[in-house]
Amino acid sequence: KMERLGEWHGSAIAWSRLYLSEILPQEVEWVISCDADMLFRGDVRKLMDAVFGGEDKEKGRQPVVWMSGDSQPPWRKLHPDVEKWLAVHPEVETGEVLCSGLTVINLRRWREEGWQAKVDAFIARYQDVPFLDQMALNVVFREAKAKLPRQWGCFSGDTNDDVDYNGDCAIH
C-alpha cells in the first residue's frame, strides 16, 4: 500500500496513520498517533480525558478522529501548495483544516463504520494531493472529526500565550 502512494510529501510512517485500522490488531480500539517532533509535558492521560469528555452534544455524535489545531497564520497561508491544490479541486471540502501531527483515533468505529474504504477511495482519486495523511484525514473525516483542546496543539514557533506550559500539553 505504501508503494502505491508514490512521491507525496511525507513519509511511510506518517502515511501509516491512514492504515492503522489494518496494521494494528482488532483488539486495539484507540490509538494516539503523533509526529516525531512532538513533546509531551505533564500527564498524557489528560489528552484522553479531553477526548472522552469532548462529545459533541449538539450534533449527538462522538467523532472518529481528533486532531490538534494548526499553527498561525491560518494553515492555508503557511502551505500555499495546499491552497493551489484546493483551487484545482473545488469539489473538495475540508472543514477547518486540522493538524495530523497529533491525532487520536477511535479504531473500533473506524473499522465498524467502514472508514478505511473512504480513505482508500480518497487516495485513489487524488493522486496529486499535498500532505497526504493530513488532507485525507481532514477531507474524509470532515463530519467525523474534532479539534483537540488548545493545549494539545501548541507550536514551538507560536506565542501560545493562552497555554500553560507547566500543565498538561503537547508542543509540536
C-alpha positions in Angstrom: 0.0 0.0 0.0 2.8 2.4 0.8 4.4 1.8 -2.6 1.3 3.0 -4.5 1.4 6.3 -2.6 4.2 7.5 -4.9 6.3 10.6 -4.3 4.0 12.5 -1.9 5.4 14.9 0.7 5.9 13.0 3.9 7.0 9.5 4.8 5.7 6.0 5.1 5.5 6.3 8.8 3.3 9.4 8.5 1.1 7.8 5.8 0.7 4.7 8.0 -1.8 6.8 10.1 -4.2 6.1 7.3 -3.8 2.3 7.7 -3.7 1.9 11.5 -7.1 0.1 11.4 -5.4 -2.6 9.3 -1.9 -2.6 10.8 -2.9 -2.9 14.4 -4.7 -5.9 15.9 -8.5 -5.8 16.1 -8.4 -5.6 19.9 -6.7 -2.2 19.7 -9.6 0.2 19.8 -7.9 3.5 20.3 -4.6 5.0 19.2 -2.7 8.2 19.7 -0.6 9.0 16.7 2.0 11.8 16.8 4.8 13.1 14.8 8.4 12.5 16.0 8.8 16.2 16.8 6.1 16.3 19.5 7.0 17.0 23.1 4.5 16.0 25.8 4.5 17.8 29.2 2.6 16.6 32.2 0.2 13.7 32.1 -0.6 12.5 28.6 -3.6 10.6 30.0 -5.2 14.1 30.2 -5.3 14.0 26.4 -7.7 11.1 26.5 -9.7 12.8 29.2 -10.2 15.6 26.7 -11.3 13.1 24.1 -13.7 11.2 26.3 -15.2 14.4 27.7 -15.5 16.0 24.3 -18.8 14.6 23.0 -20.4 17.0 20.6 -23.8 17.3 22.3 -25.4 19.5 19.7 -24.8 17.0 16.9 -25.3 14.0 19.1 -22.2 12.3 17.8 -18.7 11.3 19.0 -16.0 12.0 16.4 -13.9 9.2 15.0 -10.8 11.3 14.7 -9.5 14.1 16.9 -6.7 16.3 15.7 -4.8 19.3 17.0 -5.2 22.8 15.7 -2.6 24.1 13.4 -0.1 26.9 13.7 -0.9 30.5 12.9 -1.2 32.2 10.5 -4.1 30.2 9.1 -2.8 26.9 7.7 -3.6 27.6 4.1 -1.3 30.6 4.2 1.5 28.5 5.6 1.1 26.0 2.9 0.4 27.7 -0.5 0.6 24.3 -2.3 -2.5 23.2 -0.5 -4.3 26.4 -1.5 -3.3 25.8 -5.1 -4.5 22.1 -4.9 -7.8 23.1 -3.4 -8.3 25.7 -6.1 -7.9 22.9 -8.7 -10.3 20.7 -6.8 -13.2 22.9 -5.7 -15.3 19.8 -5.0 -13.1 19.0 -2.0 -14.5 20.2 1.3 -12.2 20.1 4.3 -14.0 21.9 7.1 -11.4 23.5 9.4 -8.0 22.1 8.4 -6.6 20.5 11.5 -3.1 19.1 12.0 -2.4 15.4 11.9 0.8 15.9 13.9 -1.2 14.8 17.0 -4.2 12.5 16.2 -6.4 10.4 18.4 -8.3 7.8 16.5 -11.2 5.6 17.6 -10.1 2.5 15.6 -13.2 0.5 16.6 -15.5 3.0 15.0 -13.1 3.4 12.0 -13.5 -0.3 11.4 -17.1 -0.7 12.2 -18.3 2.2 10.0 -16.1 1.4 7.0 -13.9 4.5 7.0 -11.0 2.6 5.5 -12.8 2.2 2.2 -13.5 6.0 2.2 -9.8 6.7 2.9 -8.7 4.4 0.1 -11.2 6.0 -2.3 -9.8 9.4 -1.5 -6.2 8.2 -2.1 -7.2 6.6 -5.4 -9.0 9.7 -6.6 -6.5 12.3 -5.6 -3.0 11.3 -6.7 -1.7 14.9 -6.5 -2.7 15.9 -3.0 0.0 17.6 -0.9 0.3 16.5 2.8 -1.5 13.2 2.1 -2.2 12.0 5.6 -3.4 15.4 6.9 -5.5 16.2 3.9 -7.1 12.7 3.8 -8.0 12.9 7.4 -9.4 16.4 7.1 -11.4 15.6 3.9 -12.6 12.1 4.6 -13.5 12.7 8.3 -14.8 16.3 7.7 -18.0 15.4 9.5 -16.5 13.0 12.0 -13.5 14.9 13.3 -13.0 17.2 16.2 -10.4 19.6 17.3 -8.4 18.8 20.4 -8.2 21.5 23.1 -5.6 24.2 22.5 -3.0 22.9 25.0 -2.7 19.7 22.8 -1.7 21.7 19.7 1.0 24.2 20.7 3.6 25.1 18.1 7.1 26.0 19.3 7.3 28.9 16.9 4.0 30.5 18.0 3.4 32.7 21.1 0.9 30.3 22.7 0.1 32.9 25.4 -3.1 31.0 26.2 -1.3 27.8 27.1 0.2 26.9 30.5 3.4 25.1 29.6 3.7 23.9 33.2 0.4 22.0 32.8 -0.5 19.0 30.6 0.2 19.9 26.9 1.8 18.8 23.7 4.3 21.1 21.9 4.8 20.5 18.1 
